[in-house]
């Protein structure tokens, strides 16, 4: 970190602290640029529907909110270093909403002052397998995406003797935005069979994930079958495994039917694809429920970040829903992938109806989650609520 950035982060911290207390009754924290797409539906409703003023604290120097803030949103950049650590420890406000789990477990601690912490999900996946143990224990309220979250969190509280949290049947704002964009109704432009399908590969990340274990072979099979392939890596893969991405460029970069999409703030290649291939990524559920198109799963080992997840007697939704929203292929049978691409695309209308029915069962308040979340935060703010829960 350069001296200029260090000074900027501390200056922003002091600027936030100088605000009068009534100006920071509702604070949002964003760990990266991607946080905005999950928080925006709630913030927009708070500003437009309730006339609330919002503080938005971000750790990303490139966060667009720093340039585009309005009179109702005041943004602050505090980075990810010492200024952020001090901010959280001494934080003084009515409530803070955030998409980052693991509050109180690592370097981001609860404030020594009474603050009500609200968790906003950045994925539809379950809480107990892909997330680390205790990821949500230190929040006071959780805006649940669907009934699976409510059931899992209550089961976790029971298994570990935790204080009950306020669980809100909220929904998933990013899903609402995907649907509102019209992408679900606007199916991809017809492509003649001779031109192949537009296949998007958007997996999770880690040593056992799709790209890391069989990505090159999968791309080779698809290109060999005449399909157009877009690889959209997980943000953590972009940050931590640039070598893998360079290898993909070296192998396939000269092929006009191959593309590597690193613009993870855009939905363009996602909406334009005929089919998604994934592993355990929450993006698979967003794709299916948002665009009403099936998913082809490559059955790599489960992504398990909590070795004790089986203590919670709830089947993770990312396991349960695979057969409801797509098909599964073993990684040692990748030669079958082109066949399933054709089958799933050919039967897209049948899958659309199945996916809609599944979405209605597993996601709260489709189309209105931002209003539900905003209403809850507005009531908390008006009540001046804070928590005495500790780490």
N, C-alpha and C positions, 0 to 999 in steps of 0.2 A: 504494500500500500504506500502510495506517495504521500508526502507531507500535505499537499493541497487537499487530497481526499480526506485525510485524517482530520484536518482543520474543519473541513466542510461538515463532516459527520458530527463533530462536537458542537459546532455552531448551531446545527439543526436541533440537536438535543436541547440546548439552552433556549432556542426559540420556542420549542414545544413547551418547555417548563414555564416559560413566561406567559403563556396563555392564561386568561382568567379561568377559574374552575368551570364555569358554566359553558365555556367554549370547548371543553373536552369531556363532555358527558358521554359521548359515544365515540370510541376510537377503534379503528381497524388496523391490524398489522398484516403486512404482506412480506413473506420471506423472499419472493421473487416476482418477476413480471407476470408469470402465469396465475398468480393469486387473484388478479383483478377480475378475470373472467368468471370466477366463482363468487366473488364478493359483490360484483357490480349489480346483479339483480336486486339484492337487498339494499345496497346503497342508493340506487336510483329510486326505489320506492320510499326510502326514508326521506330523501331530499324532495322528491316531487309530490309524494302523497302525504307526508307528515310535516314537511317544512323544516326538517331537522338539519343542523349543521354538523358536519362530519370531520373528524381528524383521521387522516390516512398516513400511517407510518410505514415506510417501505425500506427494505434492505437492498433494493436494486437501484443503482445509479441511473439505469436506462429506463426506469419505469415511466411509461407515457403520462401517468397521472401527475408527475412533477411538472410537465409542460402544459397539460390540459386542464388543470384544476380550475374549478369554478368558484363563485362566491360562497357556495354552500359546502365546498370541500377544500380543506386546507391540508396540503401534503408535506411530509417531512422525510428526508433521506437520512438514515442513521447507520447504513452499512451493516456489516455482520461482525464487527469487532468490539472494542472496549466501550464505545459509545452506546451500542445496543445493549450490552450487558448491564451497564449502569442504568440505562433507561428502564429496563424491565425490573431491576431490583428496587428502584426508587419510584416506580410508576405510580402516579396519583391521578385517578380518573374514576368515573362511575363504572364503566364496563369496557372490556376489550374483546373484540371478535376477531378470530384468526382461523386460517386453514392449516396451520402447522401443528401437527400432533406433538406428543412427548413434552408438553409443558411441564416444567419442574423436574424433568428426569436427566437433563444434560446441562448445557450452558445457559439455556433460557429458563429462568426461574420465575416463580410467582413473586409479585411485589410484596414488600414488607408492609405495605399499606393495604387496606381493604379494597379489593377490586373484584368485580364479577366477570369471570372469564367464560366466553361462549365459543364453542367449537363449530365451525362451518366445514362440512365435508368437501374435499376436492376430488372425491371418487365415489362411485356407487358400491365398491367392494365392501366385504364384511370387515369387522373391526378386530378380529381375533387371530387371523392367520397371517395375512400380509403385513399388518402393522405390528410393531414391536410390543412386547408386554408392557402394560401400564401406560400405553400411549394416550389414553383418555382419562386416566384416573384423577388428574388434578384440575379438570375443568368443572365449572359449576353448572353449566347448561350445555346441551348438545342439540343442534338442529339436525334431527335424523332424516335421512333420505327416504327410508322406507321401513316397513315393519321388521325387517331383519336387523336393522341397527338397534331398534328399541329392545327387541328380544335379547340380542347379544349383550348389550350393555347392562341390562338388568341381570342377566345370568352371570356376568362378570362381577357385578357388585355382590351378588349372593355368594359366589365361589370364594371371593377374597375378603368378604366382610367390609365392603366399602360403603361410605355414606352415599345414599341415593342422590342422583343428579336430577335436575329438571330436564326432562326429555320432551322435545317439541316435535310434533309430526309436521315437518316442514316441506321436504321435497328436495329437488336438485336444480339449482338455478341454471347451470350450464346446459342441462338437458332441455330446459324450457327455451333457452335462447336458440339451440340447434333446431328445435321444432318450429319456433317462431320465425326463423329465417326462411321457412318454406322448403327447406332441404328435404324434409320427409316426403312431401308431395311431389317435388321436382326430381323425379328419378333421373339417373344419368342418361345422357343422350345415347340413343341406340347405336350400338357398334356392331357391324356385320361380323358373323362368326369368323370369317377369314382374317379379320383384323385382331382377333383375340380380345380378352377382357382387360379392364384396367384394375389391377390387383394392388391393393395397399397392404404393406406389411408394417404393422405398428405394434410391437411387442413391449413387454416389460423390460427390466434390466437386471443384471446380476450374472454370476458365473454359470447358472443353469438356464438362463433365459434363451429365447429363440435365436436371436442374432448371434449370441455368443456360442451356442452349441451346434446349430445347423443352418445358420442364415445363408451362408454362401451356397450350400447345396440346394436350399429351397429356391433361391433366386435363379440358380442355373436350371432347375426343373421347369420353372414358370416361363422363363425366356425361351427355353427349348421347345415349349409347347405353343409358342407364338403369342404369349400374353405380354402386356405392358406392365412393368413392375415399378412401384414407387416404394422405397424404404423410408419410413418416418421413425427414426429412433427415439427412444425415451430420452427426456432431457438429461437424466443422469448418465446415460450412455454417451451423449454428446460431451458432457463435462469430463467423464472419467475414462473413456475408452476411445480416444480419437484414432488410435492405431487400427482398431476394428473397422472404423468408417473409411480410413485410408485404404485398407485392403479391399473393401467393397468397391471403392472408386477405381483402384488399379485393375481389378478383375473385370468389372462391368461398365466402367465409365464411358467406354467408346461405343457401347451399344445404344442406339437411339431409343430403344424401348425400355431403358433403365434410367431411373432418376433417384437421387438421394435428396429428400426434403428435410431441410434443417430449419425451416421457418415455422417453428412450433407455435407461434402466436396466430397463425392463419388456419382457417378451416378448409381452405380451398381444395387441396388434394384429397382430403377426407370426403367431402361432399361429392366430389367428381368421380370417386371410385365405384366400381361395380361390386366389389367384395373386399372385405377386410380379413386378413390372416393375422392371428395373434396367439398369445400363450395365456398368461395369467394377468394381463394388463386390464385395468379398469377401463381403458379406452375401448375395449371390445363391447362392454355394456353400454357405454355412451353411443357408440356407433350403431348398435342394434336398436336401442330404444329411441335414439334421436332421429336416425335416418330410416328406420324400419326395414333394414336389410340384414340378411344373415351373416354370421361370422364363421370362418373356418379356423378351428383351434388346432395347433400343433401341441401334442400332449407331452411337453417337456416336464421335468419334475416340478412339483408344486413350489410356489414361492412362499416359503415359510420363514418369517422373521420372528415369530413367537413360538419357541419349541414347546410351550405349554398350551398351545391353542386347543388341544383336544380335551382340556379340562372344561371347556365351555361346550356344552352338549347342543351345539347348533351347527348344522352343516353350512360352511361358508357359501354365500350366494354365488361367488365366482365359480364354485364347483357345481352347485345345484342347477344353475341356469344354462349350463353349456348345451344340454340336449334340447332346451326350450328355444334357444335362439341360434342354433347352428349345428355343425358336425365336428367330430374330433378325429384327427389322424395321428397315428403314432409317429414319432420322429424317425423310426427305421423303415417307414413306408411312404416316404416323401414322393415316390414315383406315382402315388395315387392322387396327389394334390391337384394336378390338372383336371382329372376326372371330376373331383368334387367341386372345383371352380365352375365347371360347366353345369353340373347338376343344380347347385345352389342358385346360380344366376337364372337358370331356366325356370325354376320354381319360385321365383321371387315373390309373386303375388300371394302364394300360399304361406310363405314365411312371414309376409307382412302382417297378415291377420293373426298368426300365432304370436308374433312379437308384440303386437298391440295388446293382446290379452295378457301376456306376461307382464308388460309394463304397468298395466292397470292394477295388477296384484302387488307389485313390488316397489312402486314409487308413489309417495304421497303427493297430492296437490299438483299434478301435472299441469303446467301452464300458469300456476299462480304461486309458486314457492317463494318468489321474491317478496310478494305482498305478505305472506304468512310470516316469513323471517323478520321483515321490517316491522310488522305489527308487534311481534314479541319484543324486539329490541327497543322499540319506542315505549312500550309499557314499562320495561325494566328501567329505562332512562328516566321516565316520569316519576317512577317510584323511588328513584335515588338508591336503587338496590346495590349492595356490595356484599362480599363474602368474607367470612372469617376462616374459610378452609385453608389449611396449610399445605405445604409440600408433602 
